[in-house]
Amino acid sequence: MVKKFPEGFLWGGAVAANQYEGGWNEGGKGVSVSDCARHHLDVDVQDYAKQNEISTKEILEAMKSDDTSLYPKRHGSDGYHHYKEDIKLFAEMGFKVFRLSIAWSRIFPNGDDEQPNAEGIKFYHDVVDELKKYDIENEGKKLSKETLDKIHHYKTGKLLSCAFQMGALIASPNDLEILKQIGYKIGLAFQIQDDILDVTSDAKTLGKNTGSDEANHKETYVTLLGIENSQKEVDLLFNEAQQLVYSLTLNHGLILEIIEKLWKRVR
């Protein structure tokens, strides 16, 4: 009996930031433990524990060095500089799913930063935008709103929700679940805003080309719902996020201010 993969089976692959990205001291990135892990050519590759063993002394020594030959994860596969070519090759292979991890030292370089590193955020947004260009699974297909919601829940939604959860773990663990949901709602609203701005704004205001979704025949909230109804979705999601903020135990004035600014953004 010949077994076949089920209809709609998704082929894909994955990368880990510490092995793939490189660019260890670029774009405002801070030093991570992985950046301080040196190679052990004299150790059996099957001895995983010994290969990854590292002491505080070795970390402190590594932090004083700019060497990349002794510390292989500092250059990795150089995805930081070549992700566009890599994603293109990935798509040419017919892959439809791509999993990546985030180097948090690229987002919070010192580990206790009050604000995330803007260059790091932009890098991951650029990676996601590049992936959207090769969204093979849904290219040229008519999607339901539920499917579109799901796609962006795992794209922009996950990205912003992670940022909110990191803040919760540092400042108010009891609010973790609420901040997680706030992040998802803001992330989805942010994505719908992007879809709207792609057809209503201009390249000078946005700082990037407009009309790319239409040119690439991408299904967006605007193509699915229209501009007016898409804006209603944005307003609904931001309203729901605001209501969740009022249930937080921590001081939420700054969060409400951030939501208000994001709600009114024009780029």
C-alpha positions as CSV (number, residue, x, y, z in Angstrom):
1,M,0.0,0.0,0.0
2,V,1.4,3.4,-1.1
3,K,1.2,6.0,1.6
4,K,0.9,9.6,0.6
5,F,1.2,12.9,2.5
6,P,-2.2,14.4,3.3
7,E,-3.8,17.1,1.2
8,G,-2.3,20.5,2.2
9,F,0.8,19.1,3.9
10,L,3.2,21.9,4.6
11,W,6.9,21.4,3.8
12,G,9.2,23.7,5.7
13,G,12.4,24.3,7.7
14,A,13.8,26.2,10.6
15,V,16.8,28.2,11.8
16,A,18.0,29.2,15.3
17,A,19.1,32.8,15.7
18,N,22.3,31.9,17.6
19,Q,23.5,29.5,14.8
20,Y,22.1,31.4,11.8
21,E,22.3,35.1,12.2
22,G,25.9,36.1,12.9
23,G,26.1,39.9,12.9
24,W,27.0,39.5,16.6
25,N,28.0,43.2,17.1
26,E,25.9,44.9,14.4
27,G,22.6,46.7,14.5
28,G,22.9,47.6,18.2
29,K,23.0,43.9,19.2
30,G,24.4,43.1,22.7
31,V,26.7,40.2,23.5
32,S,24.9,36.9,24.3
33,V,26.2,33.7,25.9
34,S,26.3,32.1,22.5
35,D,28.6,34.8,21.3
36,C,31.0,33.8,24.1
37,A,30.9,30.0,23.4
38,R,34.2,29.0,21.7
39,H,34.8,26.0,19.6
40,H,36.3,22.8,21.1
41,L,38.1,21.1,18.3
42,D,39.7,18.7,20.7
43,V,36.4,17.4,22.1
44,D,34.3,14.6,20.6
45,V,31.4,16.2,18.7
46,Q,29.1,13.6,20.2
47,D,29.9,14.9,23.7
48,Y,27.2,17.6,23.6
49,A,27.7,18.6,27.3
50,K,31.4,19.1,26.9
51,Q,31.1,20.9,23.6
52,N,28.7,23.5,25.2
53,E,30.4,23.8,28.5
54,I,31.3,27.4,29.4
55,S,32.4,29.1,32.6
56,T,31.9,32.6,33.9
57,K,35.7,33.2,33.5
58,E,35.5,32.2,29.8
59,I,32.5,34.5,29.2
60,L,34.3,37.4,30.7
61,E,37.4,36.7,28.6
62,A,35.3,36.4,25.5
63,M,33.6,39.7,26.1
64,K,36.9,41.4,25.9
65,S,37.7,39.9,22.5
66,D,36.4,40.8,19.0
67,D,37.7,37.4,17.6
68,T,35.2,35.5,15.4
69,S,37.3,32.5,14.5
70,L,37.4,31.1,18.1
71,Y,33.7,31.9,18.6
72,P,31.8,30.5,15.6
73,K,28.4,31.6,16.6
74,R,29.5,35.2,16.2
75,H,29.4,34.7,12.4
76,G,27.1,31.7,12.2
77,S,25.7,31.3,8.7
78,D,25.7,35.1,8.3
79,G,22.0,35.2,7.9
80,Y,22.0,38.8,9.2
81,H,23.5,39.9,5.8
82,H,22.1,37.2,3.5
83,Y,18.5,36.4,4.8
84,K,17.0,37.7,1.5
85,E,19.0,35.3,-0.7
86,D,18.3,32.5,1.8
87,I,14.6,33.1,1.9
88,K,14.5,33.2,-1.9
89,L,16.3,29.8,-2.1
90,F,14.0,28.5,0.6
91,A,10.9,29.5,-1.5
92,E,12.4,28.0,-4.7
93,M,12.6,24.7,-3.0
94,G,8.8,24.8,-2.5
95,F,8.9,25.2,1.2
96,K,5.8,26.9,2.7
97,V,6.6,27.1,6.4
98,F,9.6,28.9,8.0
99,R,10.3,28.9,11.7
100,L,12.9,31.2,13.2
101,S,13.9,32.2,16.7
102,I,14.7,35.7,17.9
103,A,18.0,36.7,19.4
104,W,16.8,38.7,22.4
105,S,20.2,40.3,22.7
106,R,19.3,42.0,19.4
107,I,16.1,43.4,21.0
108,F,17.3,44.1,24.5
109,P,21.1,44.5,24.1
110,N,21.8,44.8,27.8
111,G,19.0,42.6,29.1
112,D,17.5,45.3,31.3
113,D,16.9,48.0,28.7
114,E,13.8,50.2,29.3
115,Q,13.2,50.4,25.5
116,P,13.8,47.7,22.9
117,N,16.5,48.3,20.3
118,A,14.8,49.9,17.3
119,E,17.4,48.5,14.8
120,G,16.8,45.0,16.1
121,I,13.0,45.3,15.8
122,K,13.4,46.6,12.3
123,F,15.6,43.7,11.3
124,Y,13.0,41.1,12.3
125,H,10.2,43.2,10.6
126,D,12.3,43.2,7.5
127,V,12.7,39.4,7.7
128,V,9.0,39.0,8.1
129,D,8.3,41.3,5.2
130,E,10.7,39.3,3.0
131,L,8.9,36.1,4.0
132,K,5.6,37.6,3.1
133,K,6.9,38.1,-0.4
134,Y,7.2,34.4,-0.7
135,D,4.1,33.3,1.1
136,I,3.7,30.4,-1.4
137,E,0.9,28.6,0.5
138,N,-1.5,31.5,0.1
139,E,-0.2,33.3,-3.0
140,G,-3.0,33.9,-5.4
141,K,-5.6,32.2,-3.2
142,K,-8.8,33.7,-1.8
143,L,-8.6,33.5,2.0
144,S,-11.2,33.7,4.7
145,K,-10.7,36.3,7.4
146,E,-10.2,33.5,9.9
147,T,-7.2,32.2,7.9
148,L,-5.8,35.7,7.5
149,D,-6.1,36.3,11.2
150,K,-4.3,33.0,11.9
151,I,-1.5,33.8,9.5
152,H,-0.8,37.2,11.2
153,H,-1.4,35.9,14.7
154,Y,1.8,33.8,14.1
155,K,3.6,36.7,12.4
156,T,3.2,40.2,13.7
157,G,1.0,39.0,16.6
158,K,3.6,36.6,18.0
159,L,6.4,39.2,17.6
160,L,4.6,42.0,19.6
161,S,3.1,39.5,22.1
162,C,6.6,38.3,22.8
163,A,7.8,41.8,23.6
164,F,4.8,42.3,26.0
165,Q,5.5,39.0,27.7
166,M,9.2,39.8,28.2
167,G,8.1,43.1,29.9
168,A,5.7,41.1,32.1
169,L,8.3,38.7,33.2
170,I,10.6,41.6,34.2
171,A,8.0,43.9,35.7
172,S,4.8,42.1,36.6
173,P,4.7,38.3,36.2
174,N,1.1,38.2,37.5
175,D,0.0,40.2,34.4
176,L,1.7,37.8,32.0
177,E,-1.4,36.3,30.4
178,I,-3.2,39.7,30.0
179,L,-0.1,41.3,28.5
180,K,0.2,38.3,26.1
181,Q,-3.3,38.9,24.8
182,I,-2.8,42.7,24.6
183,G,0.3,42.0,22.4
184,Y,-1.6,39.7,20.1
185,K,-4.4,42.3,19.6
186,I,-2.0,45.2,19.0
187,G,0.1,42.9,16.7
188,L,-2.9,42.1,14.5
189,A,-4.1,45.7,14.5
190,F,-0.6,46.8,13.5
191,Q,-0.7,44.3,10.6
192,I,-4.1,45.6,9.4
193,Q,-2.8,49.1,9.6
194,D,0.1,48.1,7.4
195,D,-2.3,46.7,4.8
196,I,-4.3,50.0,4.9
197,L,-1.2,52.2,4.6
198,D,0.1,50.2,1.7
199,V,-2.7,51.5,-0.4
200,T,-3.5,54.9,1.2
201,S,-0.1,56.3,2.0
202,D,3.0,57.1,-0.1
203,A,6.7,55.9,-0.1
204,K,8.0,59.2,1.3
205,T,5.7,59.0,4.4
206,L,6.2,55.3,5.0
207,G,9.9,55.1,4.2
208,K,9.3,52.1,1.9
209,N,7.6,51.4,-1.4
210,T,3.8,51.2,-1.4
211,G,1.5,49.1,-3.5
212,S,3.7,46.0,-3.1
213,D,0.8,43.8,-1.8
214,E,-1.2,44.4,-5.0
215,A,1.9,44.0,-7.2
216,N,2.6,40.6,-5.6
217,H,-1.1,39.5,-5.7
218,K,-1.1,39.2,-1.9
219,E,-4.3,38.6,0.0
220,T,-4.6,41.4,2.6
221,Y,-7.3,42.8,4.9
222,V,-7.9,45.6,2.4
223,T,-8.5,43.2,-0.5
224,L,-10.7,41.0,1.7
225,L,-12.7,43.6,3.7
226,G,-12.0,47.0,2.0
227,I,-10.4,50.0,3.6
228,E,-13.3,51.1,5.7
229,N,-14.1,47.7,7.2
230,S,-10.3,47.1,7.7
231,Q,-10.1,50.3,9.8
232,K,-13.1,49.2,11.8
233,E,-11.1,46.0,12.6
234,V,-8.2,48.1,13.7
235,D,-10.4,50.3,16.0
236,L,-12.0,47.2,17.5
237,L,-8.7,45.5,18.3
238,F,-7.2,48.6,19.8
239,N,-10.4,49.1,21.9
240,E,-10.2,45.6,23.1
241,A,-6.5,46.0,24.0
242,Q,-7.3,49.2,25.9
243,Q,-10.0,47.4,27.9
244,L,-7.5,44.6,28.8
245,V,-5.0,47.2,30.0
246,Y,-7.5,48.4,32.7
247,S,-7.4,44.9,34.3
248,L,-3.6,45.0,34.8
249,T,-2.3,45.2,38.3
250,L,0.7,47.4,37.3
251,N,0.6,51.1,36.5
252,H,-0.8,51.2,33.0
253,G,-0.6,54.9,32.0
254,L,2.4,54.4,29.8
255,I,0.9,51.4,28.1
256,L,-2.2,53.3,27.3
257,E,-0.1,56.1,25.9
258,I,1.8,53.7,23.6
259,I,-1.4,52.1,22.4
260,E,-2.8,55.6,21.6
261,K,0.3,56.5,19.6
262,L,0.2,53.2,17.7
263,W,-3.5,53.6,17.0
264,K,-2.8,57.0,15.3
265,R,0.3,56.1,13.4
266,V,0.7,57.1,9.8
267,R,3.9,55.1,9.0
